[in-house]
Amino acid sequence: MRWIEHCLGSLRDSTVPVVPVVVDNGSKDDTVAYIRSHFPEVVLFCQTKNLGFGQGNNFGIRYAMQEGADYVLLLNQDAWIDADMLQKILPYDDGKVLLSPVHLNGAHTAIDRNFLKNAVNRSGYKDLLSADALLAHAEGLHPAREICAACWLMSRSVIEHIGGFNPLFFHYDEDNNYQHRLRYHGYKLAWVGGCYVCHDREFRDDSPIKYYRLRQDLILCSTNINHSRLKGFLLQMRYGLATIHESFLRRDYTFTGFRYFLKAAFDLATHNFGAVARSRSAERKLQPNWL
């Protein structure tokens, strides 16, 4: 309820008409009732339980594909687009790229911290910020190392060849896994300057490492089809050492993170080894995986 008016209102105001689809993952507040009364144009699917971020999106993507959609715009419930965003970004689609606008904070005053770190700085575009703090004049495609799935424009071609989100990821890292698959098959991930989405999450504080997130990160190392299983194992070991380093920084001498790492590594080796192998085999093929 905190964001739904902004989110769905922005789709209603889009200069490119869209069919808004909401997959409600068993919310407990008044979101569903509010959508039905204020946004009757929404195609609403109410789940009896939380499917997770990836599988909720997959449900909506399947519906869109069955209805003959040319594009699917994934949009977080805590995000909203500028009215002309789709109009500006669509001309850059070539059927081989997953597109995103520039991600701003909820106040529309600065670049989202995650986007700044991964899609701008780590992707080699620091110089663009010197005189263009919101990347308003960064015209054209800018291939990126990583872009959060809060706002992705996926063409039908991308979906038909890459698929949906991997069910091994209930929440967190499913977008990273998807980007690994894009890279493996020669597809691009890119953002376009001068068009925007607001992602209202700067109020969230960084918290100590949690077991579930750590477990997802280890699965991500194992499922990356751009490298061997051996390299994935070595990356996991490096991750384990990083948890020890973080414990020292946080003065957590019980080494909670490392204990979580050992537990997650054991779980991965004993319960998910086969699932990871099947995942790697499926994702090496150009097909609508997980849909």
PyMOL commands that set and color helices and strands:
alter all, ss='L'
color gray80, all
select helices_A, chain A and resi 4-12+31-38+53-66+85-92+113-121+126-129+156-162+174-184+211-223+229-249+256-271+273-283
alter helices_A, ss='H'
color red, helices_A
select strands_A, chain A and resi 21-24+43-46+71-75+79-81+97-104+141-143+151-155+188-199
alter strands_A, ss='S'
color yellow, strands_A
deselect
rebuild
show_as cartoon
